[in-house]
Amino acid sequence: MSKIRVSFSAGFLYIKKGCIARGGFEPPLPAPKASMLDHYTTGLYFFCFLVVGFFVLVCSVAFIVYCLWYWVVVWGHGVGVLFFPFFPFSFLFILLRLYFWLMKKKIFAIIIFFLVLAAAAGYIDLTARNTVVVPSELLWTFNTSGFIISSPFAAEGSVYFGSGDRRLYAVSAVTGDLMWDFDAGGSIYSSPRVEDGVVYFGSHDTQLYALDTMDGSVLWSVQTGGPVYATPAVEDEMVYFTSTDNNLYAVDKADGSVKWRFKMGALSVTSPLVVGDLVVTGSCDDNIYGVDRVSGREVWRVETGGAVVSSPTYSDGVVYVGSHDHFLYAIDAGSGDVLWKFETGSYVQSSPVVSGSLVIFGSDDGSIYAVDKQDGRRVWSFQADEMVFTTPLVHRGVVYFGSGSVAYGVALSDGSLLWSQVLDDTIYSSPAVLGDRLFFASYGRRLYAFKLGS
């Protein structure tokens, strides 16, 4: 029989068999979307690389054929004398003839010049994008009148986040000025999600809200039977979210009408993940569920050895999620089979993120881990001073996360420390990024904006 454990953490109390939640249940935030200009310039650079590469290949083949022809036909030598010691001098002579011929074709030479220039510019630009950057200065802070557990979501030039003062805030990402705020009926632990001009979030008043990002006006709300702590998932025309009334909900994105609800064995603070035809979520009943997104029927479940408050992430047919049994699980999304699991020294409440071949996540043992996503082999780990239950953010070669009151940035390649900053209080929320701005929030009622530099 499992013990009843009590935890007071991050300003709220759970008394639940086998379930302790601390606020590290937000899902991995989506990567910042590239602008259309980024897409066009990247496409242009790729085209220039392709053209120049093709030109070099064709010219190399043509030049070799030309040299052979000139040597054998024009100068009347046999192929066997190609190995004659003076052949390199003849080869140089032919090269000079070809060079002067190309110089007479001025248009051709100009085109090649600009193609090479564009390719070089592309190389420099792509190299700059892959350069590791860390915060260089604190730009501004924004104070609320309540604690902050809700992770900021940065989009459309604004930063959205909730607070213990019952308000959802929208502040300018550039200046930190207040754009608008919305007074919900209870404290906001849920991290907001912004899609198509709408911000979705849950509240302790048992409701899920959909607000207009322009002015914060209410578009619709859904009443549940318990506080809504998790971040909703938005996919196609549906919004999926969990509640502490033990249900996973599917509601219409247009008006919030409930399409179905799936009953779990205990409360859930896990943010659901849409994977193909499934919605994957966890529960404090120790299970990870795969639910049909159309009918709401259970397709598979994985039983772990502890409560699941970590939110799942997905890559290449595999779902990754942590549990209070100290393990990170890799689960086949189609069948629900456990492919491998990685053991840490304590609860895994942090939601994992996938970057390249790595799965990165934190543990209450104070470490952040990077493991190979194929077999769960540890690649590196970094030991922080306190528990790590926030979701890491990977941006331009750096992994950002909070532990205690310290914001960290470690190298994605090897986990070495690149940057750290002590904030005014414990960091329960996960960082966000928008352009050259990095955002951290603390329990001490403050949102921080840092400028990213080399």
Summary of the structure (lengths in Angstrom):
residues: 454
radius of gyration: 28.0
end to end distance: 53.7
largest distance: 96.2
contacts: 1605
relative contact order: 0.13
helix: 19%
strand: 40%
